[in-house]
Amino acid sequence: MLLEVLETKVADDETRYALEKEVEYVDYNKIYDDLLKHFDAAYLRSRTLHLTEKVQRQTLYHYKRRVNALIDYLRLFDDGTHDVLDTETMPVDKTRIENLILFDPSLKDVLTPVVQMADETDPAEIQVGQSYGVDLVVDELIPELPDDELDNAEMNPQEVELWARRNFSHLVVSKFKPADIKARGVREDSEVSSILPKRKKKKE
């Protein structure tokens, strides 16, 4: 009886050892480090795109205001007959537009539809890029004054907390403490304390 028990135990130990040998060891620390590297790369690209879009938009606003200011100034010396926009009676200065194209050939694609309008081309034959519609929307949203911009209050929509609230809102509740995951080498917009200059302590 005792011999049978020992044989059964030995068989169980061998089976357990074989199963443990078959099970592949999983290094979860390595998996976490690999995923964190992917996260750092993706977040850095997101941060770069956000800042690039923001700077480009600010540059567009700046030059658009300058162009509008120059146009307002030129109106002081121009004929005010056609100040009211009326496409049926307002003539198109074709010669002036063609001179602009000769001065800067890169404007040809943009100004070609205007030249066709001056030649009274059939509107169905005038090719207008789809990006013009987007440009008009962006142009309408440009504030007249720099102080009206909310750039300082803008945040990257791909920040960890904002992304979690959009995609896993059922987990972002008061009874759960959100995991604080920071991308290494990238500063988020919400880190106000790191952006503002630190005050030096006065020596007594």
MODELLER restraints for C-alpha pairs under 7 A, 6 or more apart:
rsr = mdl.restraints
at = mdl.atoms
rsr.add(forms.Gaussian(group=physical.xy_distance, feature=features.Distance(at['CA:40:A'], at['CA:183:A']), mean=5.10, stdev=0.5))
rsr.add(forms.Gaussian(group=physical.xy_distance, feature=features.Distance(at['CA:40:A'], at['CA:184:A']), mean=6.24, stdev=0.5))
rsr.add(forms.Gaussian(group=physical.xy_distance, feature=features.Distance(at['CA:43:A'], at['CA:183:A']), mean=6.84, stdev=0.5))
rsr.add(forms.Gaussian(group=physical.xy_distance, feature=features.Distance(at['CA:44:A'], at['CA:186:A']), mean=6.39, stdev=0.5))
rsr.add(forms.Gaussian(group=physical.xy_distance, feature=features.Distance(at['CA:46:A'], at['CA:158:A']), mean=6.86, stdev=0.5))
rsr.add(forms.Gaussian(group=physical.xy_distance, feature=features.Distance(at['CA:47:A'], at['CA:156:A']), mean=6.96, stdev=0.5))
rsr.add(forms.Gaussian(group=physical.xy_distance, feature=features.Distance(at['CA:50:A'], at['CA:156:A']), mean=6.24, stdev=0.5))
rsr.add(forms.Gaussian(group=physical.xy_distance, feature=features.Distance(at['CA:61:A'], at['CA:142:A']), mean=6.14, stdev=0.5))
rsr.add(forms.Gaussian(group=physical.xy_distance, feature=features.Distance(at['CA:82:A'], at['CA:90:A']), mean=6.23, stdev=0.5))
rsr.add(forms.Gaussian(group=physical.xy_distance, feature=features.Distance(at['CA:92:A'], at['CA:118:A']), mean=5.57, stdev=0.5))
rsr.add(forms.Gaussian(group=physical.xy_distance, feature=features.Distance(at['CA:94:A'], at['CA:115:A']), mean=6.12, stdev=0.5))
rsr.add(forms.Gaussian(group=physical.xy_distance, feature=features.Distance(at['CA:94:A'], at['CA:118:A']), mean=6.04, stdev=0.5))
rsr.add(forms.Gaussian(group=physical.xy_distance, feature=features.Distance(at['CA:101:A'], at['CA:107:A']), mean=5.70, stdev=0.5))
rsr.add(forms.Gaussian(group=physical.xy_distance, feature=features.Distance(at['CA:101:A'], at['CA:108:A']), mean=5.47, stdev=0.5))
rsr.add(forms.Gaussian(group=physical.xy_distance, feature=features.Distance(at['CA:113:A'], at['CA:126:A']), mean=5.99, stdev=0.5))
rsr.add(forms.Gaussian(group=physical.xy_distance, feature=features.Distance(at['CA:113:A'], at['CA:127:A']), mean=6.79, stdev=0.5))
rsr.add(forms.Gaussian(group=physical.xy_distance, feature=features.Distance(at['CA:113:A'], at['CA:128:A']), mean=6.79, stdev=0.5))
rsr.add(forms.Gaussian(group=physical.xy_distance, feature=features.Distance(at['CA:116:A'], at['CA:126:A']), mean=6.89, stdev=0.5))
rsr.add(forms.Gaussian(group=physical.xy_distance, feature=features.Distance(at['CA:143:A'], at['CA:149:A']), mean=6.79, stdev=0.5))
rsr.add(forms.Gaussian(group=physical.xy_distance, feature=features.Distance(at['CA:155:A'], at['CA:189:A']), mean=5.56, stdev=0.5))
rsr.add(forms.Gaussian(group=physical.xy_distance, feature=features.Distance(at['CA:156:A'], at['CA:189:A']), mean=6.68, stdev=0.5))
rsr.add(forms.Gaussian(group=physical.xy_distance, feature=features.Distance(at['CA:157:A'], at['CA:163:A']), mean=6.78, stdev=0.5))
rsr.add(forms.Gaussian(group=physical.xy_distance, feature=features.Distance(at['CA:159:A'], at['CA:188:A']), mean=6.98, stdev=0.5))
rsr.add(forms.Gaussian(group=physical.xy_distance, feature=features.Distance(at['CA:165:A'], at['CA:172:A']), mean=6.20, stdev=0.5))
rsr.add(forms.Gaussian(group=physical.xy_distance, feature=features.Distance(at['CA:172:A'], at['CA:178:A']), mean=6.55, stdev=0.5))
